């Protein structure tokens, strides 16, 4: 091996050693922690309630939780703004960290609510995700939060979108989603008083959109699973030919 090759190998090993272990970014770390925590607990028993009714109930409950967290964060930001104005900026040392902490807590809580909603909907339709390898969940997030760029003017935009989503790394999707959630949370809480309503309404609508998208996705997965089971049972002798 030449000196240049040895130098490149040493530099590559150094980069690998310096690279932090585990997921990067607040969103990826929070998702990894919560999914590991969720996977360790016992699964909820199956309910006799119809799948569609249970799904609507789960979505409604998650929307209310997200809206409440948004209103709370907006209230704290408004309080911090009022205190700063009344003290002519003297209380900035306390109010700015307070508002930042409220936004951070709201982001984390909303992320956990969305994760639980996606997992609960999958379990309601009996097609749970693999929590140890949540690639499918992240690809679904890439579609919901539109982290993949694709050409709408192409002949088959759906195919190009799926290709872009499948080609993205899990951490890349998480970092993009985390940046978008952070930007939206900060922007919504910049306006005092008005931020209370905008945060609550936006959180409700975003959670509703996520829930409806996940519900359709897991419903299609369940229908495909049932169709394949039916075909396997009825055509087991000719299953290779069918495939």
Residue pairs with C-beta under 8 A, 6 or more apart in sequence:
1 9
22 29
22 32
23 29
23 31
23 32
23 171
23 174
24 171
24 175
25 171
25 174
25 175
25 178
26 107
26 178
26 182
27 111
27 174
27 175
27 177
27 178
27 181
28 170
28 171
28 174
28 175
28 178
30 108
30 111
30 112
31 111
31 115
31 134
31 174
34 111
34 112
34 115
35 115
35 119
35 131
35 134
36 131
38 115
38 116
38 119
38 131
39 131
39 132
43 123
44 123
46 126
47 54
47 124
49 57
51 124
51 125
51 219
51 222
54 124
55 121
55 124
55 125
55 211
55 215
55 219
58 117
58 120
58 121
58 124
58 211
59 117
59 121
59 207
59 208
59 211
59 212
59 215
62 113
62 114
62 116
62 117
62 207
62 211
63 203
63 204
63 207
63 208
63 211
64 204
65 109
65 113
65 207
66 110
66 113
66 114
66 203
66 204
66 206
66 207
67 200
67 201
67 203
67 204
67 207
68 200
69 105
69 106
69 109
69 110
69 113
69 203
70 106
70 110
70 188
70 199
70 200
70 201
70 202
70 203
70 204
71 196
71 197
71 199
71 200
72 102
72 106
73 102
73 103
73 105
73 106
73 185
73 189
73 199
74 188
74 189
74 195
74 196
74 197
74 198
74 199
74 200
75 196
76 98
76 99
76 102
77 99
77 102
77 103
77 189
77 190
77 192
77 195
78 192
78 193
78 195
78 196
79 98
80 95
80 96
80 98
80 99
80 102
81 95
81 99
81 192
82 192
83 91
83 94
83 95
84 91
84 92
84 95
84 96
99 189
102 189
103 185
103 186
103 189
106 185
106 199
107 181
107 182
107 185
110 181
110 203
110 207
111 181
113 207
114 207
114 210
117 207
117 210
117 211
117 214
118 129
118 137
118 140
118 210
118 214
119 128
119 129
119 131
119 137
121 211
121 214
121 215
121 218
122 128
122 129
122 214
122 218
124 218
125 218
125 219
125 221
125 222
126 222
127 218
127 221
127 222
127 225
129 136
129 137
130 136
134 170
135 170
138 170
138 173
138 174
139 165
139 166
139 168
139 173
140 213
140 214
140 217
141 147
141 173
141 174
141 177
142 148
142 165
142 168
142 173
142 176
142 177
143 161
143 165
143 213
144 209
144 210
144 213
144 214
145 176
145 177
145 180
147 168
147 172
147 173
147 176
147 177
147 180
148 161
148 164
148 165
148 168
149 164
150 157
150 160
150 161
150 163
150 164
151 157
151 160
154 160
184 202
185 199
188 195
188 198
188 199
188 202
189 195
189 199
191 198
231 239
231 242
232 239
235 242
